Amino acid sequence: MKRWWRTGATLLVGAGLGASVSRLLNVRGGEEEAENAGLLSRVPVLPVPSVQASELTVSPGGSGVVMKYGFPSLTNIKTRESYVTSYDPRTRTASWVIERLNPATLNGQSDRKYCEFKEDDSVHVFHRATNADYRGSGFDRGHMAAAANHKWSQKAMEDTFYLSNVAPQNPHLNQKTWNNLEKMCRTLTKRYLNVYVCTGPLYLPRQEADGKLYVRYQVLGQNNVAVPTHFFKVLILEQADGRGVELRSYVLPNEPVDEKVPLERFLVPIETIERASGLLFVPNIMKRTSSLQAITNR
């Protein structure tokens, strides 16, 4: 199902999270309350200038290009060859990572075998994750910006192996469903001019036996690297004909997910992620285009 967002129009959005996450996601705020699978359903659309076609053709590595649709937040920004990130020193992981995918970024001679996970020396040693924190933990070092997205440059691929670009991820999720989601992002470059991907961790509340909501998460190693309860991925898809952009937003639990569950089951309204993460996407996107299409079901 597709619904177009046009200037002056109000968009209705709605989607289920899927059986594996609907019981976990409970977002509250404003005048409406999300209960279980019930989600906030309205996002305002403001009149803004349309994007110019001349802005859509630029080199793969420019950080200004990656941030075309704005910064979800402005704290601890770091720029790499292949992505831009906001680092959270409290969790020892990124708050978000944004990258731009197109056929040019996905092709090249870069080889993962020359890459190794490494500490981020730009982060103070007090707030930095190390490989020792992950060793024996039972969690994978899950990429936020995926290595396979940046074959255009060996340096770009190597930059994805900074531990500031990874978070503790359930191995089954990382190697199965999350990997499938990353592959889908790359496949979309065949249909869209550019695919902007923003990925990050979530720490969502669970209702416990006393009926109250608590945010609880494990930490790893001597540096107390936080284990997210969920991950999000927001896709901004530029139409090749310049008609505007499409928006898809996903939330997956940091636990094993049956590969038979279609990825569409994890589509959520973007406002759900904005409320849960403290980030903002729609206001920034709407500064760059007057036409935004929300994909809530395929």
C-alpha positions in Angstrom: 0.0 0.0 0.0 1.3 3.5 -0.9 0.1 6.8 0.3 1.5 10.1 -1.2 2.4 13.0 1.1 1.8 16.2 -0.8 2.1 19.9 0.2 -0.8 20.9 2.5 -1.9 17.3 2.9 -2.2 15.2 6.0 -0.7 11.7 5.8 -2.2 8.7 7.4 0.4 6.0 8.2 0.0 2.7 9.9 1.8 -0.6 10.0 2.3 -3.5 12.3 5.7 -4.3 13.7 5.3 -8.0 13.3 4.8 -10.7 15.9 8.4 -10.7 17.1 8.5 -7.0 18.0 4.9 -5.8 18.5 4.9 -7.0 22.1 8.1 -5.2 22.9 7.5 -1.7 21.4 5.5 0.6 23.6 5.9 4.2 22.8 4.1 7.0 24.7 3.9 10.7 24.2 1.8 13.6 23.1 -2.0 13.3 23.1 -2.0 9.8 21.8 -0.6 6.7 23.4 0.7 3.7 21.6 -0.3 0.5 23.2 1.2 -2.8 22.1 0.9 -2.8 18.3 -1.1 0.5 18.2 1.1 3.2 16.8 1.0 7.0 16.3 -0.6 7.5 12.9 -0.2 11.2 11.8 2.8 13.2 10.7 2.4 16.8 9.5 3.6 17.8 6.1 4.8 21.4 5.5 5.2 23.3 2.2 8.8 23.4 1.2 10.9 23.9 -2.0 11.4 20.9 -4.2 14.8 19.3 -4.6 16.9 20.2 -7.7 18.0 17.5 -10.1 21.5 19.1 -10.2 21.9 18.2 -6.5 21.5 14.5 -7.1 24.7 13.7 -8.9 27.8 14.0 -6.7 30.8 11.9 -5.7 30.3 8.9 -3.4 32.5 10.1 -0.5 31.4 13.7 0.2 30.1 14.0 3.7 28.0 17.0 2.7 26.3 14.8 0.2 25.6 12.0 2.8 23.9 14.6 5.0 21.7 16.0 2.3 18.6 15.3 4.3 19.9 16.8 7.5 21.3 15.7 10.9 18.9 13.6 13.1 20.8 15.2 16.0 23.9 17.3 16.5 25.9 15.7 19.2 29.4 14.2 18.8 29.4 14.2 15.0 32.2 12.3 13.3 32.8 12.2 9.6 34.4 9.2 7.8 35.2 8.3 4.2 32.0 6.4 3.8 29.5 7.7 6.4 28.7 10.3 9.1 27.9 9.3 12.6 26.8 10.7 16.0 28.6 8.9 18.8 27.1 8.3 22.2 29.9 8.1 24.8 27.6 6.7 27.5 26.7 3.6 25.5 30.0 3.3 23.7 28.0 2.9 20.4 26.7 5.3 17.8 23.4 7.1 18.2 23.0 7.0 14.4 25.1 6.4 11.3 24.1 7.8 7.9 25.5 6.6 4.5 24.5 7.1 0.9 24.2 4.1 -1.5 24.2 4.0 -5.2 25.8 1.8 -7.9 29.0 3.8 -7.7 29.5 3.1 -3.9 28.6 -0.6 -4.3 31.2 -1.4 -7.0 35.0 -1.5 -6.7 38.0 -3.6 -5.8 37.8 -3.2 -2.0 38.3 -6.4 -0.1 37.0 -7.2 3.4 39.8 -9.6 4.1 42.1 -6.5 4.5 39.9 -5.0 7.2 40.0 -5.5 10.9 37.8 -4.2 13.7 39.6 -1.5 15.5 39.2 1.0 18.3 38.3 4.5 17.4 41.2 6.7 18.6 39.1 9.8 18.1 37.0 8.7 21.1 38.4 9.4 24.6 39.7 6.2 26.1 37.2 6.5 29.0 34.3 6.3 26.5 35.7 3.9 23.9 34.7 0.3 23.1 37.5 -2.3 22.5 37.7 -5.7 20.9 38.2 -7.2 24.3 34.8 -6.0 25.4 33.2 -8.2 22.7 35.5 -11.2 23.2 33.5 -14.2 24.6 30.4 -12.1 25.0 28.2 -14.1 22.7 27.4 -11.0 20.6 28.6 -10.1 17.1 30.2 -6.8 16.3 27.3 -5.6 14.2 28.0 -3.0 11.6 25.7 0.1 11.5 27.1 1.2 8.1 27.7 -2.1 6.4 31.1 -2.9 4.9 29.6 -4.3 1.7 28.0 -0.9 1.0 31.3 0.7 0.3 33.3 -1.3 -2.2 34.2 1.9 -4.0 37.2 2.6 -1.7 39.3 0.4 0.5 39.6 3.2 2.9 35.8 3.7 2.9 35.4 0.0 3.7 38.0 0.0 6.4 36.3 2.9 8.1 33.2 0.8 8.6 35.3 -1.4 11.0 35.8 1.3 13.6 34.1 0.0 16.8 32.3 3.3 16.9 30.4 2.0 13.9 29.3 -1.3 15.5 27.0 -2.4 18.3 26.5 -5.7 20.1 24.2 -7.7 18.0 22.6 -11.1 18.4 24.6 -13.4 16.0 21.5 -15.0 14.5 20.0 -11.6 13.8 23.2 -10.2 12.5 23.9 -13.1 10.1 20.4 -13.7 9.0 17.5 -11.2 9.0 19.7 -8.1 9.5 22.0 -9.2 6.7 18.9 -9.6 4.5 17.8 -6.1 5.3 21.2 -4.8 4.4 21.1 -6.7 1.1 17.6 -5.3 0.4 19.1 -1.7 0.8 21.7 -2.5 -1.8 19.1 -4.0 -4.2 17.0 -0.8 -4.0 19.9 1.1 -5.7 18.7 -0.6 -8.9 15.4 1.2 -8.7 16.3 4.5 -7.0 18.8 7.3 -7.8 20.2 7.3 -4.3 19.4 5.3 -1.2 20.2 7.1 2.1 20.4 4.8 5.0 20.3 5.8 8.7 20.9 3.0 11.2 21.1 3.0 15.0 20.3 1.3 18.3 17.2 1.6 20.4 16.7 1.0 24.1 13.0 0.3 24.5 10.9 -0.3 27.6 9.4 -3.6 28.6 6.5 -4.1 31.0 7.5 -6.3 33.9 5.6 -8.3 36.5 4.8 -5.3 38.6 3.0 -3.7 35.7 5.6 -0.9 35.3 7.8 -0.2 32.3 11.6 -0.4 32.6 14.4 0.1 30.2 16.9 -2.7 30.9 19.9 -3.7 28.8 23.1 -5.7 29.2 26.6 -4.2 29.1 29.7 -5.9 27.8 33.3 -5.9 29.0 35.3 -3.5 31.2 34.0 -0.5 29.2 30.3 -1.4 29.7 29.3 -1.4 26.0 25.5 -1.2 25.9 23.6 -4.0 24.2 20.6 -2.4 22.4 17.2 -4.0 22.8 16.3 -3.1 19.2 17.8 -1.6 16.0 16.3 0.8 13.6 17.0 1.5 9.9 15.5 4.5 8.1 15.7 4.5 4.3 15.3 7.7 2.2 14.8 6.7 -1.4 15.3 9.3 -4.1 13.1 8.9 -7.2 15.1 8.7 -10.4 12.6 10.9 -12.2 12.9 13.7 -9.6 9.3 13.3 -8.3 10.4 13.3 -4.7 11.5 10.7 -2.2 10.1 7.6 -0.5 10.6 6.8 3.1 10.8 3.3 4.7 11.5 2.8 8.4 12.2 -0.5 10.2 12.6 -1.7 13.8 14.0 -5.1 14.6 14.5 -6.7 18.0 18.0 -7.6 19.0 17.2 -11.3 19.2 16.8 -14.2 16.8 14.3 -13.5 14.1 12.8 -16.3 11.9 14.0 -15.7 8.4 10.5 -16.7 7.2 9.1 -13.5 8.7 9.1 -11.0 5.8 11.0 -7.8 6.3 7.8 -5.9 5.6 6.5 -7.0 9.0 9.1 -4.8 10.7 8.0 -1.6 8.9 6.9 1.1 11.3 5.7 4.7 11.0 8.8 7.0 11.1 7.3 8.9 14.1 7.6 5.7 16.2 11.4 5.8 15.7 11.6 9.5 16.2 9.8 9.3 19.6 11.8 6.2 20.7 15.2 7.5 19.7 15.0 11.2 20.4 16.0 11.9 16.8 14.1 13.8 14.1 13.9 12.9 10.4 10.8 14.2 8.8 11.3 18.0 9.4 14.8 17.7 7.8 13.6 15.7 4.9 10.7 18.1 4.2 13.2 20.9 3.9 14.6 19.2 0.8 11.5 17.9 -1.0 7.9 18.8 -1.4 6.8 15.2 -2.0 7.4 12.4 0.5 5.9 9.0 0.0 5.7 6.7 3.1 5.9 3.0 2.4 4.1 1.3 5.3 3.3 -2.0 3.6 4.4 -3.7 0.4 
